[in-house]
Every structure is written in C-alpha cells, then in structure tokens.
Amino acid sequence: MIAMLILAWIVFIILWKLLKATVSNALTIAAILVLLNIGFGITPQDIWHKVTQFAQTLSQIQSGK
C-alpha cells in the first residue's frame, strides 16, 4: 500500500513538472508571436510558411535535387 502511494506520488510529480514545462513553453511562444505581430506585423501564418519552406529546402538538399 505504501509503495503504491509512493509510486503514485512520483508519477504525479513527473506529470506536474511536464505540464508546467509545457505551459511555460506555450506561453513563451505565444508572447513571442504577439510581439512579432505587434512590432513587425509578422503573423503566425507568415512564420509557419517560412518553417515549412525551410523544411522543404532541407529535404531537397538531402535528396540532392
């Protein structure tokens, strides 16, 4: 019984840390996107377009085209 409680507590702590890190990263990314939009007029769609374009360029370089 005690071992199960200790194991449950350890799992809870790990999940809590994971959730905290995820929320922290999401808020940081959201703040960066808002600042880019307000400061430079760059939309999230613009950023996503560049990321996908970069990924396509990398795959073309890898395939040797």
N, C-alpha and C positions, 0 to 999 in steps of 0.2 A: 504494500500500500504506500509506504513512504517512498519507495523507489519510483513508483508511478507518478507521485506528486512532484518529485524532483525532476523527472524526465519531462513532465508537462510544463513545469516552470522554465526549464532550459529551452524547450521548443517555443514557449511564449516569448521569452526574451529574444531569441533569434528572430522570430517573426516580427516582433516590435521594432527591432533595430532595422530590419529590412524595410518595413513600412515607413519608418522615419527617414531613412535614406532616400527612398523613392519619392516621398512627398517633398523632401528638401530639393532634390534634383528637379522635380517637376516645377516647383515654384521658381527656382533659379532660371530654368529655361523660359518659363512664362515671362519673367521680369526682363530677360534679355530680348525676347521677341517684342515686348511692349516698348522697350527703349529704342530698339531699331526702328520700329514703326513710327514712333513719335519723333525721334531725332532725325531719321534719314528717309522716312517714307517707304521703308522696306517691309513688305508684307510677308507673312509666313509662307504664302504660296510662292513668292519670289525665292525664298530660301530653299523650299522644297524642290523647286525647279532646278536650282543650281546643284543641290545634292544629287538628284537623280541624273543630271547631266554629267556630273563628276564620276558617278558610278558607271555610267555608260562609257565614258572615256577610259576609265581604268580597265573595264572588260575588253575594250577594243585594243588597248595596249597589250594586255595579257594574251589575247588571241593572235596578235601580230598583224592586225589589219591596218 
